[in-house]
Amino acid sequence: MSDTVSEGIRTWRRQAHGVYVIAKKNSMLYYLKPPVLIFGVLFPVFFFLTFLMGRPIAADAIVPGMVAMALWFTASAVGPLVTPWERNARTYERLISSPLSLRAILLGDITSGLLFGACLSVVPVVLGLALTDSVITSLPLLICGVVLGALSFATLGVLLASPPASSPSNIMLLSNLVRLPLLFVSGVFLPIAEMPSWAQWISPISPLSYAADLIRTGFGQEPYFPVWVALVALVGFTVVMFLGACFFHRMWRSRGL
């Protein structure tokens, strides 16, 4: 019995170390590049400001949405492209032939996206606090919104990477077809309560809706969803998308694609 437990602990440690190595590899090869960093910070800021120019909205009211959108783009932007890049570089076969399980490989991809999104979200938060009258009224809710949101968005990126495409452009097209519509129905630009009724019905299917709501609550604004609903929804989205990513990646691997 003790030998079985010891072997299980050693296996768990090897898998955990593999997750760390893959996350470190992704960070060094794909995330920590000037174009990715600039895109992750500047694109959401200018995109948000362009949408709001000319509208009578207080500057501090736009900060939660800017933080949520920066988190959305940074945590889910590179994840869909990691697997196609590795397939194109012929390193994907080496990775899946390693002793690591599929779940450990995907968790490594998710961890790198989580850390990248959560760390870069600090930039719009600091800018918002420095340049506007925004005040953080609930730091725990803000941290929960950022961390759980980054985890959910990174998992979405891994799920979108499951189709067997060697060209990153094909996955990028699929990624934008999913992420951009969800962005516009998530209450980032316009509060969900003020959106058309059809958009209010669609907004709950987007994990960004719940992350943005928690971030908005952290800045002292009125939430649309109860806090516990947003927390449970983000955890639920993460679990479902991770299981879906494992299923589709395993399915395509079994077909040799």
Summary of the structure (lengths in Angstrom):
residues: 257
radius of gyration: 19.1
end to end distance: 39.5
largest distance: 69.6
contacts: 875
relative contact order: 0.14
helix: 79%
strand: 0%
